[in-house]
Amino acid sequence: PAAITLLPVLTEVSGCGAAASRPIVFVHGMDEDASMFDDMIDYFKTTSLCTDYSFWTYSYNWTLSVSANGTLLKTAVDAKAFGSDPIFVAHSMGGLVTRSYVTDGGGVFSLITLGTPHLGSTLVSYLTVFGASFPGITDMTPGSAFLTSLNSDVTNTAARTKYYLIAGTAGAVWVC
C-alpha cells in the first residue's frame, strides 16, 4: 500500500513546459501515490508534449471524503494561478476527486479518467469487510449520497463534454 499523504500536495514535475504552458495534472487513485504516473510522465518527456505543457502531480489523503479532497484540489490549483484551465489525467478515485473539484467550481480544459468508478464499485464492500471504512471508500459505494449528488450536479453535468472515460463504469444511462 502507498503511504497516506496527510496534506495534499500539488507538485510540478521538473524538466517540462514553460510557466505559461497549459498544465496537465495527474491525480492518483485510492491506496496509490503520484509515483503511479512516473512511467507515463517519463514517456511524455520524450515527446513534444513536454514542450507544450507543464506536468504536475497531485497527492492527497484518500481516506478523507472525496468531496473534501475535491475542495483541497481546488484550493491547491487556485493557489498556483495557472492562467489556463488544466488538463487532468486521473485514475480511479482520482477521477471522482477531480469531478468533485469541478463541482466546487474548479476549471477544467479536459478530464481523462482511467478506471474511475463513476457509479461506484462493488469492490468497496470487500474492503469494508476487512475493516477499511474510511469516508473516501464509503463515497465510492454504488448509490452513495456522494455519488448521487455528484452525478446529478448541474455544474458537473455541464462539464461532461470535456470528460473522456477510459475503462471505467458509466452504466447504461450516465454518459460522459
Sequence and secondary structure as in RCSB ss.txt:
>XXXX:A:sequence
PAAITLLPVLTEVSGCGAAASRPIVFVHGMDEDASMFDDMIDYFKTTSLCTDYSFWTYSYNWTLSVSANGTLLKT
AVDAKAFGSDPIFVAHSMGGLVTRSYVTDGGGVFSLITLGTPHLGSTLVSYLTVFGASFPGITDMTPGSAFLTSL
NSDVTNTAARTKYYLIAGTAGAVWVC
>XXXX:A:secstr
     SS EEEE TTS  TTSEEEEEE  TT  GGGGHHHHHHHTTSTHHHHEEEEEEE  TTS HHHHHHHHHH
HHHHHT SS  EEEEETHHHHHHHHHHHTT   SEEEEES BTT  THHHHHHHTT   HHHHHTSTT HHHHHH
HH HHHHHHGGGEEEES B TTT   
